[in-house]
Amino acid sequence: MIGNITINRYIYFLLALLLLIFTISCGSSRAIQSSEESIIKKDSPLEKKYRKIIIQKFEVDPQLEKDYADAIIACESTAINGLLRKSSILQIEKTRFVSSREAGALIIKTRVSTLRMVRSSTSGKGDVFAGGSEMAVDLKLIDAATGQTVREKNLSTASTASAARVIDGSSDRTLPFDLGRMIAEYINEVVSSKSP
């Protein structure tokens, strides 16, 4: 009799444990699915059409610029080259400061908000305490004629699956290029050209 009670307790305990694991796994799969959907979800195109894109030099904290000058230049160049290759806008120019009030022009202001590279140690493992490598920017798309911000967007390499796998310093070299491509793709996605 006592043996049966002990066995029943173990069975109930195992069933409760399995039910708990099942409940947690269902909840986490829904969270992962909604996270993936938000990454995949596209932004709607701007209503107004543009004939010119003016890209302002990337803004960055002076210390970050000093420490990661090459990464910032690589990101900026990759974004501009991506736009030149794929954009439906024929006029794309880069400038240090924008004071244009030109009709039909869109100003792209980019601020590097995060730049963190995990350095590899002599053992070949990244510094766990430093957190993962990440590069992120805040974009502002401004209508040159009105001076109004028509769209704001934060883009980060942390939102991509490949960036989540970065574990050593050698992989960090691709982050600026990845982010530059993301910037160009986003601008191409939301900005369409003005009909002649």
N, C-alpha and C positions, 0 to 999 in steps of 0.2 A: 504494500500500500504506500509506504513512504517512498519507495523507489519510483513508483508511478507518478507521485506528486513532483518529485525532483525532475523526472524526465519531462513532465508537462510544463514545468517552469522553464526548462531549457528550450523547449519547443516554442513557447510563447515569447521568450526573449529573442530567439532567432527570427521569428516572424515579425516582431516589432522592429528589430534591427533592419531586416530586409525592407520593410515598409518605409522606414526612415530613409534608407539609402535610395530607394526608388523615388520617393518624394523629392529629395534633394537633387537627384540627377535630372528629373523632369524640369524642375525650376531653373537649374543652371543651363540646360539646353535651350530653354526659352530665352534666357538672358543672352546667351551667345548668339542665338539666331537674330534677336532684335538688334544686337550690336553690329552684326554683319550687314543687316538690312540698312542700318543708318550709314554705314560706310559706302555701300553700293548706291544708295539713294542719290539721284542726280539733282543738282540745283537747276531751277528753271532759268531759261535764258532771259536776259534783260529785254524789256519791251522796246526800248529805244535802240535804233541801229546806229552804228558808228563807222566812220571811214578812216579813223586814225587812232592808234594807241600810243600814248606817251608813257614810257616806263621811267619812273624816277629811280635814281640810284638807291639801292637797298639801305634802309636805316638800320643801324646796329649800335649797341652799346660799345663805347670805345675799347673797353677791356676785352670784350669778345672779338672785336675786330683785330685787336693786337694779337690775341692768342690763336685765332682761327681765320686769318685773312684769306688764305688760299681756299678754304671751304666756302666762304661767303662769295668770293669771286667765281668759283666753280658753279655754285648754285645760281647766281645771277646770270652768268653766261649761258648755262644750260636752259634756263627759262626763256631768255631772249631768243636763242637759236631755235628752240622748240616752237616759239611763236612765228618766227620768220619762215620756218619750214611748213607749218600746218595751218596757220591762221587764214581766215577768209579776208582779213583786213590787210590791205596792200601797204599802208603807211604805218610803219612801226619805228619809233625812234626812242633812244635812251637819252636822258638828260640828268644833270645833277640836281637842279632845282626847277620846279615847274611853276611858271607864272602865267601860263597860257589860258586865255579865255575863248579859245577857238571853238566855234560851233562844230559839232560832229566829231569831236575828239574826246577820248576817254583817258583819264590819268590813272595809272596804276601805282599806288604807294604801297611799298612792302617794308614791313618792320620785322627783323629777325627777333623773335620773342624767346626762343630756346635754342641753345647750341651746346650740346653735351656729348663728348666723345669718351667712351670707356677706353682707357689706355690698357694695353696688355702688359702683364708683368713678366718677369723672367720665366715663370712657370708656365706661361702661355695662357693663363686664365685672366679674364677681365676683373677689374676691381668691383667686387660685388656691392660694396658699400656706396659706390658712386651712382648706382642705378643704371638703367639701360641707356644706350646711346640714343640721342634724339636730336632732330633739328626741326624747328617749327617757325612759321611766319604768320603774321597777321596781314591780310591783304585788305586794302581799301580801293574800291573802284569809284572814281570821282568824275562826274560829268564836268568837263572843262568849262563849258559855256555858263553853267549855273553855279558851279563850285559845290554842288550837293553830292554827298556820298550816296551812290545808288546801290552799292552792295558791299558787305563786309564778310570776310571769310577767314577762318583759321585753318591752316593746312599743316599737318605734322607727319613726319615719317613714322611716328609711333602708331598711327592708324593703319599702317600697311603690314601685311603678314610677314614680308621679308625683313622689315625693320625689327620685328619682335624676335627674330632669330639672331640678331647681332650680338655676339658674345665676346668678340675680341677686337683690338684696335685695327687690324687689317681690314675688317669688314666696314669700319667707319668711313673709309675712303669713298664708298658709294653713296653715303647719305646726302651730300650736297647735290649730286647728280640726280638722285631719286626725287628729292624735293623740287629741284628745278623743273623736272619733267611734270611733276604734279601741278606746279604753278601754271605751266604752259597749257596743260590739259584742262585745268579749271577755267582759265581765261577763254580758251577756244570753245569750251562748253557753253559759257554764259554770254559771250559777246559775239554778235553777228554783224556782218558788214552792211553799210548803208548802200542801197541800190543807187547806181549812177544816174 
